[in-house]
Amino acid sequence: MPETNHELQNEVAGLIVSTLNLDVSPEEIQPDASLYGEGLGLDSIDILEVALVVSKRFGFQLRADNADNVSIFSSLASLTRHIAANREK
């Protein structure tokens, strides 16, 4: 049975928290809040670390030169949608 988008979103939130040793629980990350600045407060180095972990975990490359990165990493929900659409089944 395929996992739901909600389950995937929880997994991605957990990856972000554990990868960056954040002082929040995965459940505290609001799906539509910004990952940058005002929202979760991540910077470009944090995003690179998350991209590496996501690439390893889900079997596809998130490239630094992708013009869509700003929208892909704009929120937990958008990152989850991107993973769901591109990961290896």
PyMOL Python script that loads the backbone (N, CA, C, O; Angstrom):
from pymol import cmd

cmd.read_pdbstr("""\
ATOM      1  N   MET A   1       0.850  -1.189   0.000  1.00  0.00           N
ATOM      2  CA  MET A   1       0.000   0.000   0.000  1.00  0.00           C
ATOM      3  C   MET A   1       0.891   1.246   0.000  1.00  0.00           C
ATOM      4  O   MET A   1       1.735   1.389   0.885  1.00  0.00           O
ATOM      5  N   PRO A   2       0.723   2.149  -0.970  1.00  0.00           N
ATOM      6  CA  PRO A   2       1.587   3.327  -1.031  1.00  0.00           C
ATOM      7  C   PRO A   2       1.341   4.251   0.155  1.00  0.00           C
ATOM      8  O   PRO A   2       0.227   4.377   0.663  1.00  0.00           O
ATOM      9  N   GLU A   3       2.432   4.893   0.574  1.00  0.00           N
ATOM     10  CA  GLU A   3       2.272   5.811   1.695  1.00  0.00           C
ATOM     11  C   GLU A   3       1.529   7.063   1.239  1.00  0.00           C
ATOM     12  O   GLU A   3       1.557   7.425   0.063  1.00  0.00           O
ATOM     13  N   THR A   4       0.877   7.704   2.169  1.00  0.00           N
ATOM     14  CA  THR A   4       0.147   8.918   1.837  1.00  0.00           C
ATOM     15  C   THR A   4       1.102  10.095   1.786  1.00  0.00           C
ATOM     16  O   THR A   4       2.223  10.021   2.289  1.00  0.00           O
ATOM     17  N   ASN A   5       0.658  11.164   1.186  1.00  0.00           N
ATOM     18  CA  ASN A   5       1.449  12.375   1.127  1.00  0.00           C
ATOM     19  C   ASN A   5       1.746  12.875   2.540  1.00  0.00           C
ATOM     20  O   ASN A   5       2.819  13.418   2.803  1.00  0.00           O
ATOM     21  N   HIS A   6       0.788  12.685   3.440  1.00  0.00           N
ATOM     22  CA  HIS A   6       0.986  13.109   4.828  1.00  0.00           C
ATOM     23  C   HIS A   6       2.112  12.320   5.484  1.00  0.00           C
ATOM     24  O   HIS A   6       2.937  12.892   6.196  1.00  0.00           O
ATOM     25  N   GLU A   7       2.152  11.014   5.251  1.00  0.00           N
ATOM     26  CA  GLU A   7       3.223  10.185   5.801  1.00  0.00           C
ATOM     27  C   GLU A   7       4.574  10.595   5.216  1.00  0.00           C
ATOM     28  O   GLU A   7       5.567  10.684   5.939  1.00  0.00           O
ATOM     29  N   LEU A   8       4.607  10.841   3.914  1.00  0.00           N
ATOM     30  CA  LEU A   8       5.837  11.279   3.264  1.00  0.00           C
ATOM     31  C   LEU A   8       6.267  12.625   3.830  1.00  0.00           C
ATOM     32  O   LEU A   8       7.450  12.836   4.097  1.00  0.00           O
ATOM     33  N   GLN A   9       5.332  13.523   4.013  1.00  0.00           N
ATOM     34  CA  GLN A   9       5.648  14.845   4.562  1.00  0.00           C
ATOM     35  C   GLN A   9       6.244  14.717   5.963  1.00  0.00           C
ATOM     36  O   GLN A   9       7.198  15.419   6.296  1.00  0.00           O
ATOM     37  N   ASN A  10       5.690  13.829   6.780  1.00  0.00           N
ATOM     38  CA  ASN A  10       6.237  13.602   8.118  1.00  0.00           C
ATOM     39  C   ASN A  10       7.658  13.050   8.041  1.00  0.00           C
ATOM     40  O   ASN A  10       8.525  13.436   8.825  1.00  0.00           O
ATOM     41  N   GLU A  11       7.890  12.143   7.087  1.00  0.00           N
ATOM     42  CA  GLU A  11       9.227  11.576   6.915  1.00  0.00           C
ATOM     43  C   GLU A  11      10.220  12.656   6.494  1.00  0.00           C
ATOM     44  O   GLU A  11      11.333  12.713   7.015  1.00  0.00           O
ATOM     45  N   VAL A  12       9.824  13.509   5.558  1.00  0.00           N
ATOM     46  CA  VAL A  12      10.697  14.583   5.086  1.00  0.00           C
ATOM     47  C   VAL A  12      10.981  15.566   6.226  1.00  0.00           C
ATOM     48  O   VAL A  12      12.117  16.009   6.390  1.00  0.00           O
ATOM     49  N   ALA A  13       9.966  15.907   7.005  1.00  0.00           N
ATOM     50  CA  ALA A  13      10.170  16.796   8.156  1.00  0.00           C
ATOM     51  C   ALA A  13      11.164  16.177   9.127  1.00  0.00           C
ATOM     52  O   ALA A  13      12.036  16.868   9.655  1.00  0.00           O
ATOM     53  N   GLY A  14      11.034  14.883   9.363  1.00  0.00           N
ATOM     54  CA  GLY A  14      11.971  14.187  10.239  1.00  0.00           C
ATOM     55  C   GLY A  14      13.392  14.212   9.703  1.00  0.00           C
ATOM     56  O   GLY A  14      14.344  14.376  10.467  1.00  0.00           O
ATOM     57  N   LEU A  15      13.540  14.050   8.399  1.00  0.00           N
ATOM     58  CA  LEU A  15      14.865  14.125   7.777  1.00  0.00           C
ATOM     59  C   LEU A  15      15.480  15.511   7.954  1.00  0.00           C
ATOM     60  O   LEU A  15      16.666  15.633   8.258  1.00  0.00           O
ATOM     61  N   ILE A  16      14.680  16.544   7.766  1.00  0.00           N
ATOM     62  CA  ILE A  16      15.176  17.913   7.921  1.00  0.00           C
ATOM     63  C   ILE A  16      15.652  18.140   9.358  1.00  0.00           C
ATOM     64  O   ILE A  16      16.747  18.657   9.583  1.00  0.00           O
ATOM     65  N   VAL A  17      14.822  17.752  10.321  1.00  0.00           N
ATOM     66  CA  VAL A  17      15.153  17.955  11.739  1.00  0.00           C
ATOM     67  C   VAL A  17      16.413  17.180  12.119  1.00  0.00           C
ATOM     68  O   VAL A  17      17.308  17.730  12.761  1.00  0.00           O
ATOM     69  N   SER A  18      16.488  15.901  11.723  1.00  0.00           N
ATOM     70  CA  SER A  18      17.640  15.091  12.125  1.00  0.00           C
ATOM     71  C   SER A  18      18.917  15.505  11.392  1.00  0.00           C
ATOM     72  O   SER A  18      19.996  15.511  11.985  1.00  0.00           O
ATOM     73  N   THR A  19      18.803  15.852  10.107  1.00  0.00           N
ATOM     74  CA  THR A  19      19.971  16.248   9.330  1.00  0.00           C
ATOM     75  C   THR A  19      20.597  17.523   9.884  1.00  0.00           C
ATOM     76  O   THR A  19      21.820  17.642   9.958  1.00  0.00           O
ATOM     77  N   LEU A  20      19.758  18.464  10.269  1.00  0.00           N
ATOM     78  CA  LEU A  20      20.253  19.774  10.696  1.00  0.00           C
ATOM     79  C   LEU A  20      20.291  19.929  12.217  1.00  0.00           C
ATOM     80  O   LEU A  20      20.618  20.999  12.729  1.00  0.00           O
ATOM     81  N   ASN A  21      19.953  18.846  12.941  1.00  0.00           N
ATOM     82  CA  ASN A  21      19.923  18.904  14.410  1.00  0.00           C
ATOM     83  C   ASN A  21      19.112  20.091  14.913  1.00  0.00           C
ATOM     84  O   ASN A  21      19.546  20.822  15.803  1.00  0.00           O
ATOM     85  N   LEU A  22      17.930  20.272  14.332  1.00  0.00           N
ATOM     86  CA  LEU A  22      17.083  21.402  14.704  1.00  0.00           C
ATOM     87  C   LEU A  22      16.469  21.182  16.082  1.00  0.00           C
ATOM     88  O   LEU A  22      16.268  20.050  16.520  1.00  0.00           O
ATOM     89  N   ASP A  23      16.185  22.272  16.740  1.00  0.00           N
ATOM     90  CA  ASP A  23      15.615  22.228  18.081  1.00  0.00           C
ATOM     91  C   ASP A  23      14.091  22.324  18.026  1.00  0.00           C
ATOM     92  O   ASP A  23      13.470  23.019  18.830  1.00  0.00           O
ATOM     93  N   VAL A  24      13.504  21.616  17.066  1.00  0.00           N
ATOM     94  CA  VAL A  24      12.044  21.529  16.937  1.00  0.00           C
ATOM     95  C   VAL A  24      11.713  20.079  16.615  1.00  0.00           C
ATOM     96  O   VAL A  24      12.575  19.324  16.166  1.00  0.00           O
ATOM     97  N   SER A  25      10.474  19.696  16.843  1.00  0.00           N
ATOM     98  CA  SER A  25      10.060  18.359  16.446  1.00  0.00           C
ATOM     99  C   SER A  25       9.525  18.435  15.015  1.00  0.00           C
ATOM    100  O   SER A  25       9.073  19.495  14.581  1.00  0.00           O
ATOM    101  N   PRO A  26       9.571  17.325  14.284  1.00  0.00           N
ATOM    102  CA  PRO A  26       9.057  17.342  12.906  1.00  0.00           C
ATOM    103  C   PRO A  26       7.616  17.828  12.822  1.00  0.00           C
ATOM    104  O   PRO A  26       7.235  18.475  11.846  1.00  0.00           O
ATOM    105  N   GLU A  27       6.812  17.521  13.836  1.00  0.00           N
ATOM    106  CA  GLU A  27       5.399  17.927  13.834  1.00  0.00           C
ATOM    107  C   GLU A  27       5.227  19.442  13.936  1.00  0.00           C
ATOM    108  O   GLU A  27       4.182  19.976  13.563  1.00  0.00           O
ATOM    109  N   GLU A  28       6.249  20.134  14.440  1.00  0.00           N
ATOM    110  CA  GLU A  28       6.163  21.585  14.593  1.00  0.00           C
ATOM    111  C   GLU A  28       6.407  22.343  13.287  1.00  0.00           C
ATOM    112  O   GLU A  28       6.121  23.538  13.203  1.00  0.00           O
ATOM    113  N   ILE A  29       6.928  21.663  12.279  1.00  0.00           N
ATOM    114  CA  ILE A  29       7.192  22.328  10.999  1.00  0.00           C
ATOM    115  C   ILE A  29       5.880  22.453  10.246  1.00  0.00           C
ATOM    116  O   ILE A  29       5.274  21.451   9.867  1.00  0.00           O
ATOM    117  N   GLN A  30       5.449  23.674  10.034  1.00  0.00           N
ATOM    118  CA  GLN A  30       4.197  23.925   9.313  1.00  0.00           C
ATOM    119  C   GLN A  30       4.410  23.638   7.822  1.00  0.00           C
ATOM    120  O   GLN A  30       5.377  24.120   7.233  1.00  0.00           O
ATOM    121  N   PRO A  31       3.511  22.853   7.208  1.00  0.00           N
ATOM    122  CA  PRO A  31       3.696  22.441   5.814  1.00  0.00           C
ATOM    123  C   PRO A  31       3.885  23.590   4.832  1.00  0.00           C
ATOM    124  O   PRO A  31       4.654  23.467   3.879  1.00  0.00           O
ATOM    125  N   ASP A  32       3.190  24.705   5.054  1.00  0.00           N
ATOM    126  CA  ASP A  32       3.263  25.809   4.094  1.00  0.00           C
ATOM    127  C   ASP A  32       4.151  26.956   4.549  1.00  0.00           C
ATOM    128  O   ASP A  32       4.252  27.968   3.855  1.00  0.00           O
ATOM    129  N   ALA A  33       4.801  26.816   5.709  1.00  0.00           N
ATOM    130  CA  ALA A  33       5.708  27.860   6.184  1.00  0.00           C
ATOM    131  C   ALA A  33       7.002  27.807   5.378  1.00  0.00           C
ATOM    132  O   ALA A  33       7.423  26.742   4.928  1.00  0.00           O
ATOM    133  N   SER A  34       7.613  28.945   5.207  1.00  0.00           N
ATOM    134  CA  SER A  34       8.869  29.028   4.468  1.00  0.00           C
ATOM    135  C   SER A  34       9.963  28.240   5.175  1.00  0.00           C
ATOM    136  O   SER A  34      10.050  28.261   6.403  1.00  0.00           O
ATOM    137  N   LEU A  35      10.796  27.547   4.409  1.00  0.00           N
ATOM    138  CA  LEU A  35      11.953  26.879   4.990  1.00  0.00           C
ATOM    139  C   LEU A  35      13.093  27.870   5.208  1.00  0.00           C
ATOM    140  O   LEU A  35      13.943  27.674   6.076  1.00  0.00           O
ATOM    141  N   TYR A  36      13.099  28.935   4.411  1.00  0.00           N
ATOM    142  CA  TYR A  36      14.119  29.978   4.530  1.00  0.00           C
ATOM    143  C   TYR A  36      13.676  31.043   5.528  1.00  0.00           C
ATOM    144  O   TYR A  36      12.501  31.129   5.885  1.00  0.00           O
ATOM    145  N   GLY A  37      14.632  31.846   5.968  1.00  0.00           N
ATOM    146  CA  GLY A  37      14.371  33.081   6.713  1.00  0.00           C
ATOM    147  C   GLY A  37      13.327  33.002   7.797  1.00  0.00           C
ATOM    148  O   GLY A  37      13.486  32.267   8.772  1.00  0.00           O
ATOM    149  N   GLU A  38      12.252  33.760   7.631  1.00  0.00           N
ATOM    150  CA  GLU A  38      11.205  33.912   8.641  1.00  0.00           C
ATOM    151  C   GLU A  38      10.585  32.607   9.109  1.00  0.00           C
ATOM    152  O   GLU A  38      10.213  32.481  10.276  1.00  0.00           O
ATOM    153  N   GLY A  39      10.472  31.651   8.227  1.00  0.00           N
ATOM    154  CA  GLY A  39       9.836  30.386   8.593  1.00  0.00           C
ATOM    155  C   GLY A  39      10.720  29.545   9.488  1.00  0.00           C
ATOM    156  O   GLY A  39      10.840  29.813  10.683  1.00  0.00           O
ATOM    157  N   LEU A  40      11.340  28.531   8.912  1.00  0.00           N
ATOM    158  CA  LEU A  40      12.189  27.618   9.671  1.00  0.00           C
ATOM    159  C   LEU A  40      13.579  28.198   9.893  1.00  0.00           C
ATOM    160  O   LEU A  40      14.312  27.746  10.773  1.00  0.00           O
ATOM    161  N   GLY A  41      13.940  29.198   9.097  1.00  0.00           N
ATOM    162  CA  GLY A  41      15.205  29.895   9.290  1.00  0.00           C
ATOM    163  C   GLY A  41      16.416  29.219   8.663  1.00  0.00           C
ATOM    164  O   GLY A  41      17.547  29.472   9.078  1.00  0.00           O
ATOM    165  N   LEU A  42      16.196  28.366   7.672  1.00  0.00           N
ATOM    166  CA  LEU A  42      17.312  27.687   7.034  1.00  0.00           C
ATOM    167  C   LEU A  42      18.068  28.637   6.113  1.00  0.00           C
ATOM    168  O   LEU A  42      17.503  29.591   5.579  1.00  0.00           O
ATOM    169  N   ASP A  43      19.361  28.355   5.938  1.00  0.00           N
ATOM    170  CA  ASP A  43      20.155  29.124   4.981  1.00  0.00           C
ATOM    171  C   ASP A  43      20.562  28.203   3.829  1.00  0.00           C
ATOM    172  O   ASP A  43      20.164  27.039   3.792  1.00  0.00           O
ATOM    173  N   SER A  44      21.345  28.720   2.903  1.00  0.00           N
ATOM    174  CA  SER A  44      21.671  27.947   1.702  1.00  0.00           C
ATOM    175  C   SER A  44      22.489  26.698   2.029  1.00  0.00           C
ATOM    176  O   SER A  44      22.341  25.680   1.353  1.00  0.00           O
ATOM    177  N   ILE A  45      23.340  26.751   3.042  1.00  0.00           N
ATOM    178  CA  ILE A  45      24.119  25.572   3.442  1.00  0.00           C
ATOM    179  C   ILE A  45      23.181  24.494   3.996  1.00  0.00           C
ATOM    180  O   ILE A  45      23.337  23.311   3.691  1.00  0.00           O
ATOM    181  N   ASP A  46      22.208  24.911   4.811  1.00  0.00           N
ATOM    182  CA  ASP A  46      21.218  23.963   5.335  1.00  0.00           C
ATOM    183  C   ASP A  46      20.472  23.281   4.198  1.00  0.00           C
ATOM    184  O   ASP A  46      20.270  22.067   4.215  1.00  0.00           O
ATOM    185  N   ILE A  47      20.069  24.063   3.220  1.00  0.00           N
ATOM    186  CA  ILE A  47      19.320  23.522   2.081  1.00  0.00           C
ATOM    187  C   ILE A  47      20.169  22.512   1.316  1.00  0.00           C
ATOM    188  O   ILE A  47      19.662  21.479   0.879  1.00  0.00           O
ATOM    189  N   LEU A  48      21.469  22.809   1.150  1.00  0.00           N
ATOM    190  CA  LEU A  48      22.368  21.858   0.482  1.00  0.00           C
ATOM    191  C   LEU A  48      22.436  20.545   1.243  1.00  0.00           C
ATOM    192  O   LEU A  48      22.402  19.474   0.637  1.00  0.00           O
ATOM    193  N   GLU A  49      22.532  20.617   2.563  1.00  0.00           N
ATOM    194  CA  GLU A  49      22.581  19.400   3.379  1.00  0.00           C
ATOM    195  C   GLU A  49      21.290  18.596   3.225  1.00  0.00           C
ATOM    196  O   GLU A  49      21.326  17.374   3.079  1.00  0.00           O
ATOM    197  N   VAL A  50      20.161  19.283   3.258  1.00  0.00           N
ATOM    198  CA  VAL A  50      18.877  18.613   3.095  1.00  0.00           C
ATOM    199  C   VAL A  50      18.794  17.978   1.706  1.00  0.00           C
ATOM    200  O   VAL A  50      18.320  16.850   1.568  1.00  0.00           O
ATOM    201  N   ALA A  51      19.247  18.688   0.686  1.00  0.00           N
ATOM    202  CA  ALA A  51      19.219  18.167  -0.685  1.00  0.00           C
ATOM    203  C   ALA A  51      20.029  16.876  -0.796  1.00  0.00           C
ATOM    204  O   ALA A  51      19.601  15.939  -1.469  1.00  0.00           O
ATOM    205  N   LEU A  52      21.194  16.815  -0.145  1.00  0.00           N
ATOM    206  CA  LEU A  52      22.015  15.607  -0.183  1.00  0.00           C
ATOM    207  C   LEU A  52      21.304  14.424   0.468  1.00  0.00           C
ATOM    208  O   LEU A  52      21.297  13.322  -0.080  1.00  0.00           O
ATOM    209  N   VAL A  53      20.714  14.650   1.624  1.00  0.00           N
ATOM    210  CA  VAL A  53      20.017  13.579   2.338  1.00  0.00           C
ATOM    211  C   VAL A  53      18.799  13.110   1.545  1.00  0.00           C
ATOM    212  O   VAL A  53      18.549  11.909   1.442  1.00  0.00           O
ATOM    213  N   VAL A  54      18.045  14.050   0.989  1.00  0.00           N
ATOM    214  CA  VAL A  54      16.866  13.700   0.189  1.00  0.00           C
ATOM    215  C   VAL A  54      17.291  12.891  -1.039  1.00  0.00           C
ATOM    216  O   VAL A  54      16.643  11.908  -1.398  1.00  0.00           O
ATOM    217  N   SER A  55      18.384  13.313  -1.678  1.00  0.00           N
ATOM    218  CA  SER A  55      18.875  12.596  -2.860  1.00  0.00           C
ATOM    219  C   SER A  55      19.227  11.151  -2.518  1.00  0.00           C
ATOM    220  O   SER A  55      18.871  10.229  -3.252  1.00  0.00           O
ATOM    221  N   LYS A  56      19.929  10.955  -1.397  1.00  0.00           N
ATOM    222  CA  LYS A  56      20.309   9.600  -0.984  1.00  0.00           C
ATOM    223  C   LYS A  56      19.082   8.774  -0.598  1.00  0.00           C
ATOM    224  O   LYS A  56      18.960   7.614  -0.992  1.00  0.00           O
ATOM    225  N   ARG A  57      18.191   9.364   0.158  1.00  0.00           N
ATOM    226  CA  ARG A  57      17.036   8.628   0.691  1.00  0.00           C
ATOM    227  C   ARG A  57      16.028   8.244  -0.398  1.00  0.00           C
ATOM    228  O   ARG A  57      15.479   7.142  -0.383  1.00  0.00           O
ATOM    229  N   PHE A  58      15.790   9.163  -1.344  1.00  0.00           N
ATOM    230  CA  PHE A  58      14.709   8.954  -2.314  1.00  0.00           C
ATOM    231  C   PHE A  58      15.188   8.619  -3.721  1.00  0.00           C
ATOM    232  O   PHE A  58      14.369   8.421  -4.618  1.00  0.00           O
ATOM    233  N   GLY A  59      16.509   8.551  -3.928  1.00  0.00           N
ATOM    234  CA  GLY A  59      17.044   8.018  -5.169  1.00  0.00           C
ATOM    235  C   GLY A  59      16.962   8.915  -6.383  1.00  0.00           C
ATOM    236  O   GLY A  59      16.862   8.416  -7.504  1.00  0.00           O
ATOM    237  N   PHE A  60      17.002  10.218  -6.196  1.00  0.00           N
ATOM    238  CA  PHE A  60      17.092  11.116  -7.347  1.00  0.00           C
ATOM    239  C   PHE A  60      17.889  12.351  -6.949  1.00  0.00           C
ATOM    240  O   PHE A  60      17.961  12.710  -5.773  1.00  0.00           O
ATOM    241  N   GLN A  61      18.487  12.996  -7.948  1.00  0.00           N
ATOM    242  CA  GLN A  61      19.344  14.142  -7.688  1.00  0.00           C
ATOM    243  C   GLN A  61      18.560  15.439  -7.582  1.00  0.00           C
ATOM    244  O   GLN A  61      17.698  15.732  -8.410  1.00  0.00           O
ATOM    245  N   LEU A  62      18.870  16.204  -6.559  1.00  0.00           N
ATOM    246  CA  LEU A  62      18.428  17.591  -6.479  1.00  0.00           C
ATOM    247  C   LEU A  62      19.649  18.420  -6.847  1.00  0.00           C
ATOM    248  O   LEU A  62      20.613  18.485  -6.084  1.00  0.00           O
ATOM    249  N   ARG A  63      19.611  19.039  -7.991  1.00  0.00           N
ATOM    250  CA  ARG A  63      20.791  19.729  -8.517  1.00  0.00           C
ATOM    251  C   ARG A  63      20.830  21.187  -8.074  1.00  0.00           C
ATOM    252  O   ARG A  63      19.809  21.875  -8.052  1.00  0.00           O
ATOM    253  N   ALA A  64      22.030  21.642  -7.723  1.00  0.00           N
ATOM    254  CA  ALA A  64      22.213  23.017  -7.262  1.00  0.00           C
ATOM    255  C   ALA A  64      21.874  24.036  -8.342  1.00  0.00           C
ATOM    256  O   ALA A  64      21.491  25.166  -8.039  1.00  0.00           O
ATOM    257  N   ASP A  65      22.017  23.631  -9.609  1.00  0.00           N
ATOM    258  CA  ASP A  65      21.766  24.578 -10.704  1.00  0.00           C
ATOM    259  C   ASP A  65      20.332  24.521 -11.229  1.00  0.00           C
ATOM    260  O   ASP A  65      20.028  25.112 -12.266  1.00  0.00           O
ATOM    261  N   ASN A  66      19.453  23.817 -10.524  1.00  0.00           N
ATOM    262  CA  ASN A  66      18.057  23.721 -10.954  1.00  0.00           C
ATOM    263  C   ASN A  66      17.355  25.055 -10.690  1.00  0.00           C
ATOM    264  O   ASN A  66      17.322  25.535  -9.557  1.00  0.00           O
ATOM    265  N   ALA A  67      16.800  25.640 -11.738  1.00  0.00           N
ATOM    266  CA  ALA A  67      16.125  26.933 -11.610  1.00  0.00           C
ATOM    267  C   ALA A  67      14.893  26.859 -10.721  1.00  0.00           C
ATOM    268  O   ALA A  67      14.426  27.882 -10.222  1.00  0.00           O
ATOM    269  N   ASP A  68      14.364  25.659 -10.519  1.00  0.00           N
ATOM    270  CA  ASP A  68      13.158  25.483  -9.698  1.00  0.00           C
ATOM    271  C   ASP A  68      13.456  25.336  -8.204  1.00  0.00           C
ATOM    272  O   ASP A  68      12.523  25.193  -7.413  1.00  0.00           O
ATOM    273  N   ASN A  69      14.721  25.366  -7.798  1.00  0.00           N
ATOM    274  CA  ASN A  69      15.062  25.134  -6.392  1.00  0.00           C
ATOM    275  C   ASN A  69      14.365  26.089  -5.434  1.00  0.00           C
ATOM    276  O   ASN A  69      13.975  25.689  -4.338  1.00  0.00           O
ATOM    277  N   VAL A  70      14.206  27.338  -5.831  1.00  0.00           N
ATOM    278  CA  VAL A  70      13.548  28.293  -4.935  1.00  0.00           C
ATOM    279  C   VAL A  70      12.131  27.834  -4.633  1.00  0.00           C
ATOM    280  O   VAL A  70      11.690  27.910  -3.486  1.00  0.00           O
ATOM    281  N   SER A  71      11.410  27.360  -5.644  1.00  0.00           N
ATOM    282  CA  SER A  71      10.054  26.892  -5.389  1.00  0.00           C
ATOM    283  C   SER A  71      10.048  25.507  -4.733  1.00  0.00           C
ATOM    284  O   SER A  71       9.200  25.233  -3.884  1.00  0.00           O
ATOM    285  N   ILE A  72      10.985  24.631  -5.119  1.00  0.00           N
ATOM    286  CA  ILE A  72      11.051  23.294  -4.518  1.00  0.00           C
ATOM    287  C   ILE A  72      11.265  23.395  -3.010  1.00  0.00           C
ATOM    288  O   ILE A  72      10.605  22.702  -2.236  1.00  0.00           O
ATOM    289  N   PHE A  73      12.185  24.256  -2.600  1.00  0.00           N
ATOM    290  CA  PHE A  73      12.535  24.384  -1.189  1.00  0.00           C
ATOM    291  C   PHE A  73      11.799  25.529  -0.487  1.00  0.00           C
ATOM    292  O   PHE A  73      12.209  25.963   0.589  1.00  0.00           O
ATOM    293  N   SER A  74      10.726  26.011  -1.089  1.00  0.00           N
ATOM    294  CA  SER A  74      10.009  27.131  -0.469  1.00  0.00           C
ATOM    295  C   SER A  74       9.279  26.711   0.795  1.00  0.00           C
ATOM    296  O   SER A  74       9.103  27.524   1.703  1.00  0.00           O
ATOM    297  N   SER A  75       8.845  25.441   0.872  1.00  0.00           N
ATOM    298  CA  SER A  75       8.126  24.967   2.056  1.00  0.00           C
ATOM    299  C   SER A  75       8.243  23.449   2.142  1.00  0.00           C
ATOM    300  O   SER A  75       8.649  22.788   1.187  1.00  0.00           O
ATOM    301  N   LEU A  76       7.886  22.920   3.283  1.00  0.00           N
ATOM    302  CA  LEU A  76       7.869  21.471   3.470  1.00  0.00           C
ATOM    303  C   LEU A  76       6.907  20.826   2.482  1.00  0.00           C
ATOM    304  O   LEU A  76       7.216  19.784   1.904  1.00  0.00           O
ATOM    305  N   ALA A  77       5.747  21.437   2.284  1.00  0.00           N
ATOM    306  CA  ALA A  77       4.745  20.887   1.366  1.00  0.00           C
ATOM    307  C   ALA A  77       5.276  20.833  -0.067  1.00  0.00           C
ATOM    308  O   ALA A  77       5.074  19.835  -0.759  1.00  0.00           O
ATOM    309  N   SER A  78       5.951  21.891  -0.520  1.00  0.00           N
ATOM    310  CA  SER A  78       6.453  21.903  -1.899  1.00  0.00           C
ATOM    311  C   SER A  78       7.597  20.907  -2.075  1.00  0.00           C
ATOM    312  O   SER A  78       7.702  20.266  -3.121  1.00  0.00           O
ATOM    313  N   LEU A  79       8.456  20.769  -1.060  1.00  0.00           N
ATOM    314  CA  LEU A  79       9.528  19.782  -1.134  1.00  0.00           C
ATOM    315  C   LEU A  79       8.943  18.371  -1.169  1.00  0.00           C
ATOM    316  O   LEU A  79       9.415  17.523  -1.927  1.00  0.00           O
ATOM    317  N   THR A  80       7.932  18.120  -0.364  1.00  0.00           N
ATOM    318  CA  THR A  80       7.274  16.806  -0.342  1.00  0.00           C
ATOM    319  C   THR A  80       6.652  16.488  -1.697  1.00  0.00           C
ATOM    320  O   THR A  80       6.779  15.367  -2.188  1.00  0.00           O
ATOM    321  N   ARG A  81       5.981  17.461  -2.303  1.00  0.00           N
ATOM    322  CA  ARG A  81       5.378  17.245  -3.630  1.00  0.00           C
ATOM    323  C   ARG A  81       6.444  16.902  -4.659  1.00  0.00           C
ATOM    324  O   ARG A  81       6.248  16.019  -5.493  1.00  0.00           O
ATOM    325  N   HIS A  82       7.564  17.595  -4.600  1.00  0.00           N
ATOM    326  CA  HIS A  82       8.659  17.351  -5.548  1.00  0.00           C
ATOM    327  C   HIS A  82       9.219  15.938  -5.366  1.00  0.00           C
ATOM    328  O   HIS A  82       9.476  15.242  -6.348  1.00  0.00           O
ATOM    329  N   ILE A  83       9.406  15.519  -4.125  1.00  0.00           N
ATOM    330  CA  ILE A  83       9.906  14.178  -3.847  1.00  0.00           C
ATOM    331  C   ILE A  83       8.915  13.134  -4.351  1.00  0.00           C
ATOM    332  O   ILE A  83       9.308  12.166  -5.001  1.00  0.00           O
ATOM    333  N   ALA A  84       7.640  13.326  -4.055  1.00  0.00           N
ATOM    334  CA  ALA A  84       6.618  12.369  -4.490  1.00  0.00           C
ATOM    335  C   ALA A  84       6.598  12.218  -6.006  1.00  0.00           C
ATOM    336  O   ALA A  84       6.359  11.124  -6.517  1.00  0.00           O
ATOM    337  N   ALA A  85       6.844  13.294  -6.719  1.00  0.00           N
ATOM    338  CA  ALA A  85       6.790  13.264  -8.178  1.00  0.00           C
ATOM    339  C   ALA A  85       8.065  12.676  -8.812  1.00  0.00           C
ATOM    340  O   ALA A  85       8.025  12.205  -9.949  1.00  0.00           O
ATOM    341  N   ASN A  86       9.185  12.701  -8.092  1.00  0.00           N
ATOM    342  CA  ASN A  86      10.450  12.352  -8.718  1.00  0.00           C
ATOM    343  C   ASN A  86      11.184  11.156  -8.137  1.00  0.00           C
ATOM    344  O   ASN A  86      12.142  10.680  -8.746  1.00  0.00           O
ATOM    345  N   ARG A  87      10.778  10.666  -7.006  1.00  0.00           N
ATOM    346  CA  ARG A  87      11.544   9.593  -6.373  1.00  0.00           C
ATOM    347  C   ARG A  87      11.396   8.268  -7.114  1.00  0.00           C
ATOM    348  O   ARG A  87      10.450   8.050  -7.871  1.00  0.00           O
ATOM    349  N   GLU A  88      12.355   7.406  -6.867  1.00  0.00           N
ATOM    350  CA  GLU A  88      12.305   6.060  -7.442  1.00  0.00           C
ATOM    351  C   GLU A  88      11.267   5.257  -6.679  1.00  0.00           C
ATOM    352  O   GLU A  88      11.244   5.271  -5.448  1.00  0.00           O
ATOM    353  N   LYS A  89      10.432   4.579  -7.388  1.00  0.00           N
ATOM    354  CA  LYS A  89       9.357   3.798  -6.760  1.00  0.00           C
ATOM    355  C   LYS A  89       9.884   2.488  -6.222  1.00  0.00           C
ATOM    356  O   LYS A  89       9.123   1.700  -5.660  1.00  0.00           O
TER     357      LYS A  89
END
""", "prot")
cmd.dss("prot")
cmd.show_as("cartoon", "prot")
cmd.util.cbc("prot")
cmd.orient("prot")
